[in-house]
Amino acid sequence: MCMNCSIGIGQLLQKVEGLIVRSQEEYVNQLFTEDEELRSVRNSIAEAGMKDISVAPAYGRLLTLLVQASGAREVLEIGAFGGYSGICLCRGLGSGGRLTSLELNEEFAAQASSRLTQAGFGGMFQFRTGLAADSLSQLKEEGRRFDFFFIDADKGNYPLYLEYALELANPGALIAGDNCFLRGRTLDPEKNGPSVQAVRQFNERMASDPRLTSTMLPSYDGLVLARVNET
């Protein structure tokens, strides 16, 4: 077979695989549709002229399910954006549960706070603005402990956020990290920017740390999940 033919077939297979993945995601999105509350969050993000980087609808439902199934009472979110994931996390909390959300951008934090209040979760959440590393250090000094962590912020600091999560975790806590494929960049050996290297390090640590039992969901942009072992 000629080289040009081989390349052409390879490119064709990649396109076919891409179509299959997209069709799978479209199918999932059709099954697990957003309710009016979550659609309104996306609409408000668009109206504000912001690029929507909220979690996919099915992943939002997964966050609710994981918080609910684990019985988490203290949830820490690193990266609030417009409040979409915050609503999903709060929906999984039972009576007395609390969400602590860290957000660099004060405007984003204000919008997320407003959306959570409108969704009926007033009094169940606290926002801390500024550098997440500073807020995490403060939480450590305060002796705070958490049952669930959702990491969805600046990718270059993912390894640092994981280290703090391990220090702040109650035994049996769950840790979820979003965007672990970086739109395919973490899979591409020719991509080696700081964020790509940091996310690769995060993924490898989640997969190999003996303190964790972990897995990865390869749908959408990749979600890594881990449970902090109790011993």
KEKE-3310 file (N, C-alpha, C; in steps of 0.2 Angstrom, whole numbers, plus 5000, padded with zeros to 4 digits):
npx = (5004:5003:5011:5004:4991:4990:4990:4979:4969:4971:4967:4954:4949:4951:4942:4930:4929:4929:4916:4908:4910:4905:4892:4888:4889:4879:4868:4868:4866:4853:4846:4848:4843:4844:4836:4825:4830:4844:4846:4843:4854:4865:4860:4861:4875:4878:4872:4879:4890:4900:4911:4905:4910:4905:4901:4897:4879:4876:4887:4885:4873:4879:4888:4878:4873:4884:4888:4876:4875:4886:4884:4890:4893:4901:4906:4918:4922:4932:4934:4921:4914:4900:4890:4884:4889:4889:4876:4872:4880:4875:4862:4864:4867:4862:4851:4858:4870:4884:4891:4907:4914:4927:4933:4942:4938:4929:4917:4912:4910:4900:4889:4887:4884:4872:4864:4864:4856:4844:4841:4836:4845:4850:4860:4866:4878:4895:4906:4922:4933:4947:4965:4965:4974:4978:4966:4964:4975:4971:4959:4965:4972:4962:4957:4947:4938:4933:4921:4919:4926:4927:4936:4939:4946:4960:4971:4985:4987:4982:4989:4993:4981:4976:4985:4982:4968:4970:4975:4965:4955:4942:4942:4938:4933:4928:4936:4935:4940:4939:4940:4951:4957:4959:4954:4960:4973:4981:4983:4991:5007:5015:5011:5016:5014:5014:5001:4996:5006:5005:4991:4993:5002:4993:4983:4991:4995:4983:4979:4989:4992:4994:4986:4973:4959:4955:4948:4944:4933:4930:4922:4916:4926:4934:4934:4941:4940:4941:4943:4947:4956:4952:4961)
npy = (4994:5011:5026:5038:5033:5025:5036:5042:5033:5032:5045:5045:5035:5042:5052:5045:5039:5051:5055:5045:5047:5059:5057:5048:5057:5066:5058:5054:5067:5070:5060:5064:5077:5095:5104:5118:5127:5125:5127:5140:5145:5143:5151:5164:5165:5166:5178:5187:5187:5178:5165:5149:5137:5128:5112:5097:5092:5079:5076:5085:5080:5068:5073:5077:5065:5058:5065:5064:5050:5047:5053:5065:5079:5090:5099:5104:5115:5119:5132:5141:5147:5151:5145:5134:5120:5121:5122:5109:5102:5106:5101:5087:5087:5084:5088:5100:5100:5108:5119:5124:5136:5140:5154:5163:5175:5189:5193:5182:5174:5182:5180:5167:5165:5172:5164:5151:5155:5159:5146:5140:5137:5146:5150:5138:5138:5145:5157:5160:5172:5175:5170:5152:5144:5152:5152:5139:5136:5144:5137:5125:5130:5133:5121:5114:5101:5090:5081:5079:5084:5095:5098:5110:5121:5133:5125:5123:5122:5110:5099:5105:5108:5095:5090:5098:5094:5081:5083:5090:5081:5071:5053:5042:5051:5059:5063:5073:5077:5088:5090:5083:5078:5089:5093:5084:5087:5082:5069:5070:5068:5078:5089:5099:5110:5120:5119:5107:5098:5099:5094:5081:5076:5077:5068:5056:5055:5054:5041:5033:5035:5028:5031:5032:5026:5024:5030:5034:5043:5042:5051:5066:5079:5071:5065:5062:5052:5048:5040:5043:5032:5024:5019)
npz = (5000:4996:5003:5004:5003:5014:5024:5021:5024:5038:5042:5038:5047:5059:5058:5057:5069:5077:5073:5079:5093:5094:5091:5101:5112:5109:5110:5123:5129:5124:5131:5144:5148:5151:5165:5167:5176:5175:5161:5161:5168:5159:5149:5155:5156:5142:5139:5146:5138:5140:5138:5138:5149:5157:5165:5156:5153:5157:5165:5175:5181:5185:5195:5205:5208:5213:5225:5232:5233:5240:5252:5256:5266:5267:5254:5243:5230:5217:5207:5201:5191:5182:5191:5187:5190:5203:5207:5203:5212:5225:5224:5227:5240:5257:5271:5281:5274:5265:5253:5249:5239:5228:5219:5207:5200:5204:5199:5192:5204:5210:5201:5201:5214:5215:5206:5213:5224:5218:5214:5226:5236:5245:5259:5260:5255:5253:5246:5242:5236:5225:5224:5222:5228:5239:5246:5249:5257:5268:5272:5276:5287:5295:5299:5291:5284:5271:5261:5248:5233:5219:5206:5195:5188:5185:5174:5176:5189:5194:5200:5212:5218:5220:5229:5240:5241:5246:5258:5265:5265:5272:5278:5265:5257:5241:5225:5211:5195:5182:5164:5159:5148:5140:5128:5120:5120:5131:5126:5116:5111:5106:5111:5124:5133:5148:5155:5149:5153:5167:5169:5164:5174:5185:5181:5181:5194:5201:5196:5201:5215:5230:5240:5235:5227:5211:5195:5177:5167:5150:5143:5135:5139:5148:5164:5179:5193:5210:5226:5242:5251:5267:5275)
capx = (5000:5007:5011:4998:4984:4990:4989:4972:4964:4971:4963:4947:4947:4950:4935:4924:4929:4926:4909:4905:4911:4900:4885:4887:4888:4873:4863:4868:4863:4846:4843:4849:4842:4844:4830:4824:4835:4851:4846:4844:4861:4868:4857:4864:4882:4878:4869:4885:4895:4905:4912:4902:4914:4901:4901:4891:4873:4877:4892:4881:4869:4884:4890:4873:4872:4890:4887:4870:4876:4892:4882:4894:4890:4905:4909:4923:4922:4938:4932:4914:4912:4893:4886:4881:4891:4887:4869:4872:4883:4870:4856:4866:4868:4856:4850:4864:4875:4886:4896:4912:4916:4933:4933:4946:4935:4923:4911:4909:4907:4893:4884:4886:4880:4865:4861:4862:4851:4838:4839:4834:4851:4853:4862:4869:4885:4900:4910:4929:4936:4955:4968:4962:4979:4977:4960:4965:4979:4967:4955:4969:4974:4955:4955:4942:4938:4928:4919:4919:4930:4926:4942:4938:4949:4966:4974:4992:4988:4979:4993:4993:4974:4975:4989:4977:4962:4972:4977:4959:4950:4940:4943:4932:4931:4928:4939:4933:4944:4936:4944:4958:4959:4961:4952:4964:4980:4985:4985:4996:5014:5018:5009:5019:5014:5013:4995:4996:5011:5002:4986:4996:5004:4987:4980:4995:4995:4976:4979:4994:4994:4992:4980:4967:4956:4952:4946:4943:4927:4933:4917:4916:4933:4937:4933:4945:4937:4945:4941:4952:4956:4951:4967)
capy = (5000:5017:5030:5042:5029:5024:5042:5044:5029:5034:5051:5043:5032:5047:5056:5041:5038:5057:5055:5040:5050:5065:5054:5046:5062:5069:5053:5055:5074:5069:5056:5067:5084:5100:5107:5125:5130:5124:5130:5148:5147:5144:5157:5170:5165:5168:5185:5191:5187:5174:5158:5144:5132:5124:5105:5094:5091:5072:5076:5089:5075:5064:5076:5077:5058:5056:5069:5061:5043:5047:5056:5070:5084:5096:5099:5109:5116:5124:5135:5141:5150:5154:5142:5127:5114:5123:5120:5102:5099:5107:5096:5081:5088:5083:5093:5102:5100:5114:5119:5130:5137:5145:5157:5169:5181:5191:5194:5175:5172:5185:5177:5160:5165:5174:5158:5146:5158:5158:5139:5138:5135:5151:5148:5131:5139:5150:5158:5163:5174:5176:5164:5146:5142:5155:5150:5132:5137:5146:5132:5121:5133:5133:5114:5112:5095:5089:5074:5079:5089:5095:5102:5113:5128:5133:5118:5123:5121:5104:5095:5108:5107:5088:5089:5101:5090:5075:5086:5092:5076:5066:5047:5040:5057:5058:5069:5073:5082:5089:5092:5079:5077:5096:5093:5079:5089:5077:5063:5071:5068:5084:5095:5099:5116:5120:5116:5100:5094:5099:5089:5074:5074:5076:5061:5050:5055:5051:5034:5029:5037:5022:5033:5033:5021:5029:5028:5039:5042:5045:5054:5073:5081:5067:5066:5058:5051:5045:5039:5043:5026:5025:5016)
capz = (5000:4996:5010:5004:5004:5021:5028:5019:5028:5045:5043:5038:5053:5064:5057:5059:5077:5080:5072:5084:5099:5095:5091:5108:5117:5107:5112:5130:5130:5123:5136:5151:5146:5157:5167:5166:5180:5172:5155:5163:5170:5152:5145:5158:5154:5135:5139:5149:5134:5143:5135:5142:5150:5162:5164:5151:5157:5160:5170:5180:5184:5189:5201:5209:5210:5217:5231:5235:5235:5245:5258:5258:5270:5266:5247:5241:5223:5215:5201:5202:5185:5182:5195:5185:5194:5210:5208:5203:5218:5230:5223:5230:5247:5261:5276:5284:5269:5264:5248:5249:5232:5227:5212:5207:5197:5209:5195:5192:5210:5211:5197:5204:5221:5213:5203:5218:5228:5214:5214:5232:5240:5250:5266:5260:5251:5254:5241:5243:5230:5225:5221:5225:5233:5245:5250:5251:5263:5273:5274:5280:5294:5299:5301:5288:5281:5266:5259:5241:5230:5212:5203:5188:5188:5180:5174:5178:5196:5196:5205:5219:5220:5222:5235:5245:5242:5250:5265:5267:5264:5277:5275:5261:5252:5233:5222:5204:5191:5175:5158:5160:5141:5137:5121:5116:5121:5135:5123:5110:5113:5103:5115:5130:5137:5155:5157:5147:5158:5174:5169:5164:5181:5189:5179:5183:5202:5203:5194:5204:5222:5234:5245:5231:5222:5205:5188:5173:5163:5144:5139:5134:5140:5153:5171:5184:5199:5215:5233:5247:5255:5274:5279)
cpx = (5004:5006:5005:4991:4984:4987:4981:4967:4965:4967:4956:4945:4946:4944:4929:4924:4927:4919:4905:4905:4906:4893:4883:4885:4881:4867:4862:4864:4855:4842:4843:4849:4842:4837:4830:4829:4842:4851:4847:4851:4865:4866:4860:4871:4882:4877:4875:4891:4901:4905:4910:4907:4911:4902:4895:4885:4874:4882:4889:4877:4874:4886:4885:4872:4878:4890:4882:4872:4882:4890:4886:4890:4894:4908:4913:4923:4928:4936:4924:4911:4905:4888:4882:4882:4889:4880:4869:4875:4878:4864:4858:4866:4861:4855:4856:4870:4878:4892:4900:4915:4922:4933:4937:4943:4929:4917:4908:4906:4901:4888:4882:4882:4873:4861:4859:4857:4844:4836:4837:4839:4854:4854:4865:4876:4889:4905:4917:4932:4944:4958:4966:4968:4979:4971:4961:4970:4976:4962:4959:4971:4967:4953:4949:4943:4932:4927:4919:4922:4929:4931:4940:4940:4955:4970:4981:4993:4984:4983:4993:4986:4973:4979:4985:4971:4964:4973:4970:4953:4948:4941:4937:4930:4932:4931:4937:4937:4942:4942:4951:4960:4962:4960:4957:4972:4984:4987:4990:5003:5018:5016:5012:5019:5013:5007:4994:5000:5008:4996:4988:4998:4998:4984:4984:4995:4988:4976:4984:4995:4991:4986:4974:4965:4952:4951:4945:4937:4930:4928:4918:4924:4937:4936:4937:4941:4941:4942:4947:4951:4956:4957:4974)
cpy = (5006:5021:5034:5039:5027:5030:5043:5040:5030:5040:5049:5040:5037:5050:5052:5040:5045:5057:5051:5043:5055:5062:5051:5051:5065:5064:5054:5062:5074:5065:5061:5075:5089:5102:5114:5129:5130:5127:5138:5150:5148:5150:5164:5171:5168:5176:5189:5191:5183:5167:5153:5138:5127:5116:5103:5092:5084:5072:5080:5084:5070:5067:5076:5070:5056:5059:5065:5054:5042:5049:5061:5076:5091:5095:5105:5110:5121:5126:5135:5143:5153:5150:5136:5121:5115:5120:5112:5099:5100:5102:5089:5081:5087:5088:5094:5102:5107:5114:5125:5130:5142:5147:5163:5175:5183:5191:5187:5173:5175:5182:5170:5160:5167:5168:5153:5149:5157:5151:5136:5136:5140:5148:5141:5132:5145:5151:5162:5165:5175:5170:5158:5143:5145:5153:5143:5132:5139:5141:5127:5123:5133:5126:5111:5105:5094:5082:5073:5085:5089:5100:5104:5120:5128:5127:5117:5121:5115:5100:5098:5107:5100:5087:5092:5097:5084:5077:5088:5087:5072:5059:5045:5046:5055:5064:5068:5079:5082:5091:5089:5077:5083:5096:5089:5081:5084:5071:5064:5072:5075:5090:5094:5106:5115:5117:5109:5096:5093:5094:5082:5072:5073:5069:5055:5050:5052:5043:5030:5030:5031:5024:5033:5027:5025:5026:5034:5038:5046:5049:5062:5075:5077:5069:5061:5058:5047:5045:5039:5037:5028:5023:5018)
cpz = (5000:5002:5010:5005:5011:5026:5027:5023:5035:5046:5043:5044:5059:5064:5059:5066:5080:5079:5077:5090:5100:5095:5098:5113:5116:5110:5120:5132:5129:5128:5143:5149:5153:5158:5166:5170:5177:5165:5156:5165:5163:5148:5148:5156:5147:5135:5142:5144:5136:5139:5140:5143:5156:5160:5159:5156:5160:5166:5176:5184:5188:5195:5207:5212:5215:5224:5235:5237:5240:5252:5261:5261:5268:5259:5246:5233:5221:5208:5200:5195:5186:5187:5193:5189:5201:5212:5208:5209:5224:5230:5226:5237:5251:5266:5280:5280:5267:5258:5249:5242:5231:5220:5212:5205:5202:5205:5194:5198:5212:5207:5199:5210:5219:5210:5208:5222:5225:5214:5220:5237:5244:5257:5266:5257:5254:5249:5244:5237:5231:5223:5225:5230:5239:5250:5253:5257:5269:5276:5278:5287:5298:5301:5297:5285:5276:5264:5252:5238:5222:5210:5196:5187:5183:5180:5176:5185:5199:5201:5212:5222:5223:5228:5241:5247:5247:5257:5269:5268:5270:5274:5271:5256:5245:5231:5214:5201:5184:5170:5158:5153:5138:5130:5117:5117:5125:5132:5117:5112:5111:5107:5122:5134:5144:5158:5155:5152:5165:5174:5168:5171:5186:5188:5182:5191:5204:5201:5198:5212:5226:5239:5242:5227:5217:5199:5184:5168:5156:5140:5139:5135:5145:5160:5175:5190:5204:5222:5237:5252:5263:5278:5275)
residu = (MET:CYS:MET:ASN:CYS:SER:ILE:GLY:ILE:GLY:GLN:LEU:LEU:GLN:LYS:VAL:GLU:GLY:LEU:ILE:VAL:ARG:SER:GLN:GLU:GLU:TYR:VAL:ASN:GLN:LEU:PHE:THR:GLU:ASP:GLU:GLU:LEU:ARG:SER:VAL:ARG:ASN:SER:ILE:ALA:GLU:ALA:GLY:MET:LYS:ASP:ILE:SER:VAL:ALA:PRO:ALA:TYR:GLY:ARG:LEU:LEU:THR:LEU:LEU:VAL:GLN:ALA:SER:GLY:ALA:ARG:GLU:VAL:LEU:GLU:ILE:GLY:ALA:PHE:GLY:GLY:TYR:SER:GLY:ILE:CYS:LEU:CYS:ARG:GLY:LEU:GLY:SER:GLY:GLY:ARG:LEU:THR:SER:LEU:GLU:LEU:ASN:GLU:GLU:PHE:ALA:ALA:GLN:ALA:SER:SER:ARG:LEU:THR:GLN:ALA:GLY:PHE:GLY:GLY:MET:PHE:GLN:PHE:ARG:THR:GLY:LEU:ALA:ALA:ASP:SER:LEU:SER:GLN:LEU:LYS:GLU:GLU:GLY:ARG:ARG:PHE:ASP:PHE:PHE:PHE:ILE:ASP:ALA:ASP:LYS:GLY:ASN:TYR:PRO:LEU:TYR:LEU:GLU:TYR:ALA:LEU:GLU:LEU:ALA:ASN:PRO:GLY:ALA:LEU:ILE:ALA:GLY:ASP:ASN:CYS:PHE:LEU:ARG:GLY:ARG:THR:LEU:ASP:PRO:GLU:LYS:ASN:GLY:PRO:SER:VAL:GLN:ALA:VAL:ARG:GLN:PHE:ASN:GLU:ARG:MET:ALA:SER:ASP:PRO:ARG:LEU:THR:SER:THR:MET:LEU:PRO:SER:TYR:ASP:GLY:LEU:VAL:LEU:ALA:ARG:VAL:ASN:GLU:THR)
# end
